[in-house]
Amino acid sequence: MPKVVDHTERRRELAEAVWRVIARDGVAEISIRTVAAESGWSSGALRHYFATRDELLAFASELVIARATERIRRLDPPGSLREQVGAVLAQTMPLDAERHIESSIMFAFLALGLGDPALARVQRLHFSGMYDLCLHLARQLVPGGPEAVARRLHAVVDGLSVHVLAGHLSPEAAAAELDAYLDELAG
């Protein structure tokens, strides 16, 4: 009987290999060859799933978005509305090892998207999804004027995330800054 291959799972395994290479060596080191070596596959087998490096990177980034979205959907945080908003936003920030890798990948796409329209699409998907989340949360937290609040909230979360990724803030300090900002918004 022929072996049944789960193509979705194979693509996910390859995306996770991309994440490991980015976490270890940086996004500049991503190639079909380096991901094939990391995954234990041949370059030819990998090309069966992704014809180009950009396809592979785009899928890896889209999978990060999907994972974070699913993690937020499953979240049922206790506490006040303000605490719940903080718990949701914390899922998008590099506050632990898994989310650090995810944030590294997403912010790498900011630079990659500047020179590549296909990767810019993924970068826009990430930013529009994050803005939509901030808008939804702002509407719950601050009645009136939520678009301006959502833009600022998005900027604060992204700014704190960049500071953690750059080593200027610890994850704990970034979480404390987010809490202080949310306390100000909630009044």
Secondary structure, DSSP 8 states (H G I E B T S, - for coil): ------HHHHHHHHHHHHHHHHHHH-GGG--HHHHHHHHT--HHHHHHH-SSHHHHHHHHHHHHHHHHHHHHHH----S-HHHHHHHHHHTTS--SHHHHHHHHHHHHHHHHHHH-HHHHHHHHHHHHHHHHHHHHHHHHHSSS-HHHHHHHHHHHHHHHHHHHHTTSS-HHHHHHHHHHHHHHHH-
